[in-house]
Amino acid sequence: MTKTTDETHKRVFREIGDAIMGDRIYARCQKPGTWTLFRKSATHQGSKCILTKDAYARIERAFTNIQK
């Protein structure tokens, strides 16, 4: 049986304005359509994606219904 995404990635909770840099970042948004992307692949669903090659992400919004 294959592991789900939540099992293979460690959950990290950050504050608004925090920035993340790295070679491979898994990003997930609870609301599809709120992404701001420079490039979008054909398989991007709008709710999750993997940012690669010197990726940079900044937290702009927070949701209160996410369980920690």
N, C-alpha and C positions, 0 to 999 in steps of 0.2 A: 504494500500500500504506500502511495506517495504522500509526503508531508504537505500540509497546506501552507500557504504563505505565512500565516500567523505563527506557525510552528518553526519555520526556517528563519524568520527575521525577529530580532529582539525588539520589543516595543519600547520606544523612547518618547516621552512626553516633553515638549518644549514650550516656551513662552512666545507670545507674539513679538516679532522683531528678531528672534534668534535666526542665525544663519547656519547652514550646513554645507560643507564642501567635501568632495571626495571623488573617487573614480567610478563609484557605482552606488547610487542612492535609490532605495525603494520608497516611493512616495504614494500615499493613499489619501484620497479626499472623500468625505462622506456625501458630498453633494456633486453629482456629475454636472459638468457645464461651468464650474467655477474656476477651472484651470486657466492660467495664462501661460501659453507655451510659445516659444520662438519657432520650434519645429514640431510637427506632429506626424507620427507614423500612421500607416493605414490601419494598423491593428490597435491603435489607442482607443480605449473604451470611454475615457473621460473620468473614470473613478479611481484608476490606479495606473502607475507606469513605473518603469525603471529608468532613472536618469543616468547616463553614462558619459565617459570621456571628460574629465575635469568638471563634473557637475557642480552646480551651485543652486541652492534652494533657500528661500527666505519665507518664514512663517508670516502670513498677513492676516489670517483670520483664525478664530478659535470657535469651537462648538461646545456647548455645555452638556450635550447629551452623550458624550463619549465616556465610556466606563474605563476607569484606570485600574 
